[in-house]
Amino acid sequence: MAKLPQRERASEIWRRLEQAHPDAHCALDHRTALELLVATILSAQCTDARVNQVTPALFRRYRSARAFAGADASELEDAIRSTGFYRNKAKSIRGACDRLVTEFGGKVPRTMEELLTLPGVARKTANVVLGVAYGIPSGIVVDTHCKRVAYRLGLTRQTDPVKVEQNLLRLVPEDLWIDISHQIIFHGRRICQARKPSCSACPLLELCPQRGLDSKQKGAGI
């Protein structure tokens, strides 16, 4: 394929991602915006599969923001221990839910500005909650998969998640932000893995500036 201008190439990438991953969705099990908020906090440096093993019992025990806010710290830590960094995560969950109770009537707010006032919540978590729970396209979810895929495809030269998101937002139409977030993440999990990307099976191979390079050259740690 002839080399395309950046925006045209990006448009073709989004089209192919949609075709390749029509089932892409948020992999964190949840029923409410509060459950999604807590699950997303737990997903930091942890797989969604592991979080989904922990949250059923967790959500049966703590059914509201008030319940999480008033949770005994050591008991909450024990309940989420297997997700890693459990002390910091427990502190963030209790702090975020305390603020939900005192400032937002126990409800998860619907704006980026308000969500970012919650302890433990940065843009990634806020984008997940707004996009998945409320259908609000506030931005693009930049996790480790998204950061790696965007870097390998030459859509960004940044590694800071906020800067990666800024680069992507200039290339993705707003009406695609929610779906593209899931599709990029699914592509990173299924095809463009960190250590052994399945380049021969990749529908984006013609559009990838790093095609033909081995996994180390691709920046396996990105």
Secondary structure, 3 states (H helix, E strand, C coil): CCCCCHHHHHHHHHHHHHHHCCCCCCCCCCCCHHHHHHHHHHCCCCCHHHHHHHHHHHHHHCCCHHHHHCCCHHHHHHHHHHHCCHHHHHHHHHHHHHHHHHHHCCCCCCCHHHHCCCCCCCHHHHHHHHHHHHCCCCCCCCCHHHHHHHHHCCCCCCCCHHHHHHHHHCCCCHHHHHHHHHHHHHHHHHCCCCCCCCHHHCCCHHHCCCCCCCCCCCCCCC
